[in-house]
Amino acid sequence: MSTFALDLMPSFVERVNGPDDFEKFKSKAKKYGLPMMLFFSDDRRILNEMKFLSTEFRRKLLVGQIPYTKKENKSIFLEYGVRGQALLVVPPSSDDKVENEDVSGEGRKQLVSFDGKWTLHRLQRFFHTHALKSEVKPKPAEKTKAEE
């Protein structure tokens, strides 16, 4: 009975299947001004903790799952230096530009990865640290002139 309830739990985790999907994911984050949280997994299944946290931090953080089972995702794994294990990473946003960037990369912001024990409370604290403080509200749709 509990597995049935957990399977029906809402999830706002976006699955990334290849570089094209990853570019769409990044453009969506930039469009709405949301920080990205990348979950590199070795399985296609979405963890229940990620389902809960993606619902809890909806419109404050964009969560994407990149499974290692897809061969198209290998380039993304190599880009972020992930070696196939489950890893949670917050890449620096494109808005965070540091002046006087060195060619060696010392001036650039680094990736932030979760390196603690995978408990719900520690994950929730990590999400809370990197999420926006208030929700991003969608722009109201313009009224059509159908009432003329």
C-alpha positions as CSV (number, residue, x, y, z in Angstrom):
1,M,0.0,0.0,0.0
2,S,2.8,2.4,0.8
3,T,4.6,1.8,-2.5
4,F,1.3,2.6,-4.3
5,A,1.1,6.0,-2.5
6,L,4.8,6.7,-3.1
7,D,4.4,6.0,-6.8
8,L,1.5,8.4,-7.1
9,M,3.3,11.2,-5.2
10,P,3.6,14.3,-7.4
11,S,7.0,15.0,-8.9
12,F,8.3,18.2,-10.5
13,V,11.7,16.7,-11.3
14,E,12.6,17.2,-14.9
15,R,14.3,14.3,-16.6
16,V,17.2,15.2,-18.9
17,N,17.8,12.8,-21.8
18,G,20.7,14.2,-23.8
19,P,22.4,17.5,-24.5
20,D,19.3,19.0,-26.3
21,D,17.1,18.4,-23.2
22,F,19.8,19.8,-21.0
23,E,19.9,23.0,-23.1
24,K,16.1,23.3,-22.8
25,F,16.5,22.8,-19.0
26,K,19.1,25.5,-18.7
27,S,17.1,27.9,-20.9
28,K,14.0,27.3,-18.7
29,A,16.0,28.1,-15.6
30,K,17.4,31.3,-17.1
31,K,13.9,32.3,-18.4
32,Y,12.3,32.2,-15.0
33,G,15.5,33.2,-13.0
34,L,15.5,29.9,-11.0
35,P,18.6,28.3,-9.7
36,M,19.3,24.8,-11.0
37,M,19.8,21.6,-8.9
38,L,21.2,18.7,-10.9
39,F,20.7,15.2,-9.6
40,F,23.1,12.7,-11.3
41,S,21.8,9.2,-10.8
42,D,22.8,5.7,-11.8
43,D,19.1,4.7,-12.2
44,R,16.1,6.1,-14.1
45,R,13.9,5.9,-11.1
46,I,13.2,9.2,-9.3
47,L,13.9,8.9,-5.6
48,N,11.0,9.6,-3.3
49,E,13.0,12.3,-1.5
50,M,13.5,14.1,-4.8
51,K,9.8,13.9,-5.5
52,F,9.0,15.5,-2.1
53,L,11.7,18.2,-2.4
54,S,10.8,19.1,-5.9
55,T,7.2,19.6,-4.8
56,E,8.3,21.5,-1.7
57,F,10.6,23.9,-3.6
58,R,8.5,24.2,-6.7
59,R,8.9,27.7,-8.3
60,K,11.9,28.3,-6.0
61,L,14.3,25.9,-7.6
62,L,14.5,23.8,-10.8
63,V,15.4,20.2,-10.2
64,G,16.7,18.0,-13.0
65,Q,17.6,14.3,-13.0
66,I,20.3,13.1,-15.3
67,P,20.4,9.3,-15.4
68,Y,23.6,7.5,-16.3
69,T,21.7,4.8,-18.1
70,K,21.3,7.0,-21.1
71,K,24.3,7.1,-23.3
72,E,23.4,10.6,-24.5
73,N,24.0,11.9,-21.0
74,K,27.7,10.8,-20.9
75,S,28.9,14.2,-22.1
76,I,26.9,15.9,-19.4
77,F,28.5,13.6,-16.7
78,L,31.9,14.4,-18.1
79,E,31.2,18.1,-18.2
80,Y,30.5,18.2,-14.5
81,G,33.1,15.6,-13.5
82,V,30.7,13.0,-12.2
83,R,32.0,9.5,-12.2
84,G,28.7,7.5,-12.2
85,Q,27.7,7.7,-8.6
86,A,24.6,9.5,-7.3
87,L,25.5,13.1,-6.8
88,L,23.5,16.3,-6.2
89,V,25.1,19.4,-7.7
90,V,24.2,23.1,-7.9
91,P,26.0,24.8,-10.8
92,P,26.7,28.5,-10.7
93,S,23.9,30.5,-12.4
94,S,24.7,32.4,-15.6
95,D,23.8,35.6,-13.7
96,D,26.6,35.2,-11.2
97,K,29.4,36.8,-13.2
98,V,32.6,37.6,-11.4
99,E,34.7,40.5,-12.6
100,N,38.3,40.0,-13.7
101,E,37.9,36.3,-14.4
102,D,41.3,34.6,-14.7
103,V,42.1,32.4,-17.7
104,S,43.0,29.6,-15.2
105,G,39.4,29.7,-13.8
106,E,40.3,30.8,-10.3
107,G,37.9,33.8,-10.6
108,R,34.9,31.7,-11.6
109,K,32.3,30.3,-9.2
110,Q,32.7,26.6,-8.5
111,L,30.1,23.8,-8.4
112,V,28.5,23.2,-5.1
113,S,27.8,19.5,-4.4
114,F,26.0,17.8,-1.6
115,D,28.5,15.6,0.2
116,G,26.6,14.8,3.4
117,K,24.6,11.7,4.4
118,W,21.5,11.3,2.3
119,T,18.8,12.0,4.9
120,L,15.6,13.9,4.2
121,H,16.4,16.7,6.7
122,R,19.9,17.3,5.4
123,L,18.7,17.3,1.8
124,Q,16.0,19.7,2.7
125,R,18.5,22.0,4.4
126,F,20.7,21.9,1.3
127,F,17.7,22.7,-1.0
128,H,16.6,25.5,1.3
129,T,20.1,27.0,1.2
130,H,20.2,27.2,-2.6
131,A,16.6,27.9,-3.4
132,L,15.0,31.3,-3.8
133,K,13.4,32.8,-0.8
134,S,10.1,33.5,-2.5
135,E,8.3,31.7,-5.3
136,V,8.6,33.0,-8.9
137,K,5.0,33.9,-10.0
138,P,4.1,33.4,-13.6
139,K,3.2,36.6,-15.6
140,P,-0.6,37.1,-15.9
141,A,-1.9,36.3,-19.4
142,E,-3.0,39.3,-21.5
143,K,-6.7,39.6,-21.9
144,T,-8.0,39.0,-25.4
145,K,-10.3,41.4,-27.1
146,A,-13.1,38.8,-27.5
147,E,-15.6,41.0,-25.6
148,E,-16.0,43.6,-28.4
